[in-house]
Amino acid sequence: MRGETAGPAGDREQPDRLRTGSAADAGADAWGEDTQDGATLALVVRLATTCLGGTGALVHRHDRAVGRLRLVAATGLSPESERTWADLPDEQDVAPAQALEHGRFVCGAGGRPGVASEACTAIPIPGTEGPIGVLTVLTVEPGEPDEAQRSLLHTLAGWAGARLGGGTGSSTVSGQPTGAERSVQMGELTAALAEAVTSRDVVEAVAAYVLPPFGADGLVFQILEGGRLHVVGSAGYPREFIGLLDGMPLAAHLPVRDVLRTRTPRFIEAKAEISRRYPTMQGINEASPKEAVVFLPMIASGRAVGLCVVSFSRPRSFSNEERTLLTTLSGLVGQSLERARLYDVEHARARELQRGLLPRTLPRLPAARAAARYLPAGRGEQVGGDWYDLIALSADRVAMVIGDVMGHGIAEAATMGRLRTAVRTLADLEIPPDELFSRLNDLVSDLGEDFYATCLYAVFDPVARTCTYSLAGHPPPVIVHPDGTVHSPDVTPDPPLGAARPPFETRQLHLPDESLLVLYTDGLVESATRDADEGLAQLRQLLSRTAAGTVCFGAADVDADIRCLEELCDTVVSGLLPDHETTTDDAGLLVVHARCTAAHDVASLDLPNDPRAAGQARAYVREQLGAWGLGDLALTTELLVSELVGNVVRHAKDPVRLRMLRSRSLICEVYDGSLTTPRIRHASYTDEGGRGLQLVAALSRRWGARYLHDGKCIWTEQDLEPDQAAGVLGGPGASSAVTDGQWDGGTFPFA
């Protein structure tokens, strides 16, 4: 059969719309009252065009009362051509009228009235009392269709006649379908294959519409790749036998090799025939539970792509009509399977792209544990522009981000990947949310006028117990308190990225320990059946009912906490999107369990801006590390703090403060009132200074600086053993302030 031109992989094919001028509309109304008539006609003309590789197709209804053919459906015709074909007398010398008169195929030139150079093939549509219409396919060049193409056109014409009220209604003999009924069932298969998207859809369609009419009970689809046969679907066979076939070299399966080489179906009526023809296949033959087998080559785009095997548990013979129908089936299924395989490949690539762009796992941080869900639009490419992330910052602070590039598809996913990378890069600079959005807005604007994205970026500080965030066209977060109270700030977000004009507004929330922050995209709460406000109300009710009393609050076991968050995500998604396959927008969800730092794990000291500061800092470090049981780190930590404080005294300005945090690592911070950037420089052998930051980098696991509204903080981290870090996170009863006159629980200087 001539190859079918497939659309982009992943697109579900839809029937071409009917070309209905006034005459066609009148004819369609006259054919039948059934609303499925139009869909039947549209499918017939489209499949007939594909069958012959034509430029278009049309269906005429025969109006016997006036002796005329009325156009009721067409595809691939210009409006002028439709008018020419619209109304034909029975006696006119054109292919449709000749096919109606002779009751058979008419092929050759002289298709359209008045256009002798146009080629076409016409076939009558059968009815109980003679033809009820004509199916015509227009082609570029004249020529006879081959046997398979003729068979498929007969099938389409027979199916159309049965669906449109002209079927013969033949009875079965001995429970077996007649040829006419088989043609109708093959027409149903044609319709099912036209709607099949995945390889599994194709296998299910063939199993449903082919096995019963022929009394078959076994089916195997094999694809030829790299010289081996790979099973892509089966029915009616034990798993062990399919395992023998899957991955078999083509050279070892002689019947299949011969069928694919000659591109000719092979009908085996009994096992003994295989044993006689192919003695080397004895092992496979004995393992097979089937007796009769039909090997059908699947041809698509001019090449053999694989094999469809239809089998029977008992020996049987095959009539010429059965052989013709099954031969027609092989080409039809081959084209459908090739299209489905392209979809499968693109679908797999899309999913892999999405997995690569989103975090594979979310980090387990001292101040935050999280779970997330991404659900692509149910009717789409399974890839979109929603994203989320959880980013570790200095001082155990956590950046949370969720965003939505408007639209869904490969282009939006690529844009999402660029934005996520940009957010992580900007977050590493530890700039505040409003400044981060200003830079991100420039990036989106540079992508073009058609690119927009909504985003929520928040920074949780476990020591100050605050969440600072900015919104760019995005819904605000939902906060779940440990007592089950659910709160969502009533704020108006700034415009989306790409449409906004800085500055962006920064907002702040004070969070009690053990709070849950729920971040989401509009696809989770908004749908065709509810607006965003209704969806938000439903989300809050769901969280209030589900999260209250959950083990997430106060869970000491990290794994139990993560499992709880995962279950909560599942509950939210199933509650808000129970029928996700019908959604038209991507949905993202990020649930973060925010855990505040215990007061006894924070220590701070104000220092004078003079040479005494370094000595005071060293003494304070020795005392505090002794109290924390970290005396073995005293020497290294004293050296780090002494270098940082010394640099502040020499190069910066007051106020100066030292803060220490005990977490999974030991964090030392030195604050000052200068915005001067510290940097490591290469000191020569004769230089008396300039090696301080080199020493800091060598002694700490990592170090850095973050800038505040009127100062900066230089910080270092040192690794701790697990037993040394015990008690890092405060429970629900942890106090909110460091005692002994060190930190009063208020806003830290410059924070």
ABEGO torsion letter per residue (X at the ends): XBBBBBBBBGBBBBBBBBBBBAAAAAAAAAABABAAAAAAAAAAAAAAAAAAGBAEBBBBBBBAAAGBBBBABBBGBBAAAAAAAABBBAABBBAAAAAAAAGBBBBEBGABBGBAABBBBBBBBBBAAEBAEBBBBBBABBEBBBAAAAAAAAAAAAAAAAAAGABAGBBBBGGBBBAAAAAAAAAAAAAAAAABABAAAAAAAAAAAAAAAAGBABBBBBBBBGGBBBBAEBBGBBAAAAAAABGBBAAABAAAAAAAAAGBBBBBABAAAAAAABAAAAAAAAABABABBBBBBBBBGGBBAEBBBBBBABBBBBBAAAAAAAAAAAAAAAAAAAAAAAAAAAAAAAAAAAAAABBABBBBBAABBBBBBBBBBABBAGBBABBBBBBBBBGGBBBBBBBBBBEBEAAAAAAAAAAAAAAAAAAAAGBBAAAAAAAAAAAAAAAEAABBBBBBBBBBBAAAGBBBBBBBGBBBBBBBBAAGBBBBBBBBBBBBBGABBOBBBBBBBBBBBGBBBBBBBAAAABBAABBAAAAAAAAAAAAAAAABGBAABGBABAAAAAAAAAAAAAAAAAAABABAAABABBBBBBBBBBBBBBAAABBBBBBBBBAAAAAAAAAAAAAAAAAAGAAAAAAAAAAAAAAAAAAAAAABBOBBBBBBBBBABBBBBBBBABABBBBBBBBBAABABGAAAAAAAAABABBBBBBBAAEBBBBBBBBBBAAAABGABBBAABBABBBGGABAGBBBBGX
